[in-house]
Amino acid sequence: MAHGIMTDRKPECEVEADVPRNLIHVRYRGDVAAAQMKACSESVRKLLPQMRQGFIFLTDLSGLGSMQLDCVPELTKLMDACKARGIGTVVRIVPDPRRDIGFNILSIVHYRRGVRVVTCQNAAEAEQITGIGGSGAAAAKKPA
């Protein structure tokens, strides 16, 4: 997971919720370390009570430079919290499938049966699956 293209962009995680569409949208940018992952995870967990059974979790990795290995514990806690809340579909935007950085393997372990996982190469493909269209989820925007 620690491998990726190093960038000079400030690492960040942006979390949005679209409650009417039952969707959480997370965007990672730059080189993400444990501190950013923890803040992101906390932001998502605060939104989970607003989601209904079968909610969609859209993760955009197109701006991600790298994610440090020390992010894994917090990421897996977040996956487990989403599973406990009744996540239905995970949609990931990964422009280059070789840069999956381990999300698919973690999904097998933490989501198992009952959660649909779809990987897209771009936002347009993700929009077709999630139905978010245009500017995406904007009901509760929280930078982390």
C-alpha positions as CSV (number, residue, x, y, z in Angstrom):
1,M,0.0,0.0,0.0
2,A,2.9,2.4,0.6
3,H,3.7,2.4,-3.1
4,G,2.4,5.0,-5.5
5,I,3.4,8.0,-7.4
6,M,4.9,10.6,-5.1
7,T,3.4,14.0,-5.4
8,D,4.0,17.5,-4.0
9,R,0.4,18.1,-3.4
10,K,-0.9,18.5,0.1
11,P,-2.4,15.2,1.3
12,E,-6.1,15.4,1.9
13,C,-9.3,13.5,2.1
14,E,-12.6,15.1,1.3
15,V,-15.8,13.5,2.6
16,E,-19.3,14.3,1.3
17,A,-22.7,12.8,2.0
18,D,-25.7,12.8,-0.2
19,V,-28.3,11.6,2.3
20,P,-31.3,11.5,-0.1
21,R,-29.3,9.3,-2.5
22,N,-27.9,7.2,0.4
23,L,-24.3,7.9,-0.7
24,I,-21.0,8.7,0.9
25,H,-18.3,10.1,-1.4
26,V,-14.6,10.1,-0.3
27,R,-11.8,11.7,-2.4
28,Y,-8.2,11.1,-1.6
29,R,-5.5,13.4,-2.9
30,G,-1.7,13.5,-2.6
31,D,0.3,11.3,-0.4
32,V,-2.0,10.1,2.5
33,A,-0.5,9.0,5.8
34,A,-2.2,7.7,9.0
35,A,-3.2,11.2,10.3
36,Q,-5.2,12.0,7.2
37,M,-6.7,8.5,7.1
38,K,-7.8,8.8,10.8
39,A,-9.4,12.2,10.2
40,C,-11.1,10.9,7.1
41,S,-12.4,7.8,8.9
42,E,-13.8,9.9,11.7
43,S,-15.6,12.1,9.3
44,V,-17.2,9.2,7.5
45,R,-18.2,7.5,10.8
46,K,-20.0,10.7,11.8
47,L,-22.1,10.4,8.6
48,L,-22.9,6.7,8.9
49,P,-26.0,7.2,11.2
50,Q,-27.6,9.2,8.4
51,M,-27.2,6.4,5.9
52,R,-29.9,3.7,5.3
53,Q,-29.3,0.0,4.8
54,G,-27.8,-0.6,1.3
55,F,-25.9,2.7,1.1
56,I,-23.3,3.4,-1.6
57,F,-19.7,4.3,-0.7
58,L,-17.9,6.0,-3.6
59,T,-14.1,6.3,-3.3
60,D,-12.2,8.4,-5.7
61,L,-8.5,7.5,-5.8
62,S,-7.8,9.4,-9.0
63,G,-5.9,12.1,-7.2
64,L,-4.1,9.8,-4.8
65,G,-0.3,9.8,-5.0
66,S,0.4,7.2,-2.4
67,M,-1.1,5.8,0.8
68,Q,1.2,4.8,3.6
69,L,1.0,1.3,5.0
70,D,0.2,2.7,8.4
71,C,-3.2,3.7,7.0
72,V,-4.4,0.1,6.9
73,P,-5.6,-0.3,10.5
74,E,-7.8,2.8,10.2
75,L,-9.0,1.9,6.8
76,T,-10.1,-1.6,7.9
77,K,-11.9,-0.1,10.9
78,L,-13.8,2.1,8.5
79,M,-14.7,-0.8,6.3
80,D,-15.9,-2.8,9.3
81,A,-18.0,0.2,10.5
82,C,-19.6,0.5,7.0
83,K,-20.3,-3.2,6.9
84,A,-22.0,-3.0,10.3
85,R,-24.1,0.0,9.1
86,G,-25.3,-2.0,6.1
87,I,-23.2,-0.9,3.2
88,G,-24.6,-2.2,-0.1
89,T,-22.2,-1.1,-2.8
90,V,-18.6,0.1,-3.0
91,V,-17.6,2.0,-6.1
92,R,-14.0,2.9,-6.5
93,I,-12.5,5.2,-9.1
94,V,-9.0,3.9,-9.9
95,P,-7.7,5.2,-13.2
96,D,-5.0,2.6,-13.4
97,P,-6.0,-0.8,-12.1
98,R,-2.3,-1.5,-11.2
99,R,-2.6,1.2,-8.6
100,D,-5.4,-0.5,-6.6
101,I,-3.0,-0.4,-3.6
102,G,-4.7,-3.3,-1.9
103,F,-8.3,-2.1,-1.6
104,N,-9.6,-5.1,-3.4
105,I,-7.9,-7.5,-1.1
106,L,-9.1,-5.6,2.0
107,S,-12.6,-5.7,0.5
108,I,-12.6,-9.4,0.3
109,V,-11.7,-9.8,3.9
110,H,-13.8,-7.0,5.4
111,Y,-16.9,-7.0,3.2
112,R,-17.2,-10.6,2.1
113,R,-20.7,-11.5,0.9
114,G,-23.5,-9.1,0.4
115,V,-21.5,-6.0,-0.7
116,R,-21.1,-5.3,-4.3
117,V,-17.7,-3.9,-5.2
118,V,-17.2,-2.1,-8.5
119,T,-14.0,-0.5,-9.8
120,C,-14.2,2.2,-12.4
121,Q,-11.5,4.0,-14.4
122,N,-13.1,7.4,-14.3
123,A,-15.8,9.5,-12.8
124,A,-18.2,9.1,-15.7
125,E,-18.3,5.3,-15.2
126,A,-18.9,5.8,-11.5
127,E,-21.7,8.3,-12.2
128,Q,-23.5,5.6,-14.3
129,I,-23.3,3.2,-11.4
130,T,-24.1,5.6,-8.6
131,G,-26.4,8.0,-10.4
132,I,-24.8,11.0,-8.8
133,G,-24.2,12.9,-12.1
134,G,-22.8,16.4,-12.4
135,S,-21.2,17.8,-9.3
136,G,-21.8,14.8,-7.1
137,A,-22.8,14.6,-3.5
138,A,-23.0,17.9,-1.8
139,A,-25.5,17.6,1.0
140,A,-22.9,17.5,3.8
141,K,-19.4,18.4,2.6
142,K,-16.6,18.0,5.2
143,P,-12.9,18.3,4.3
144,A,-10.8,16.1,6.5
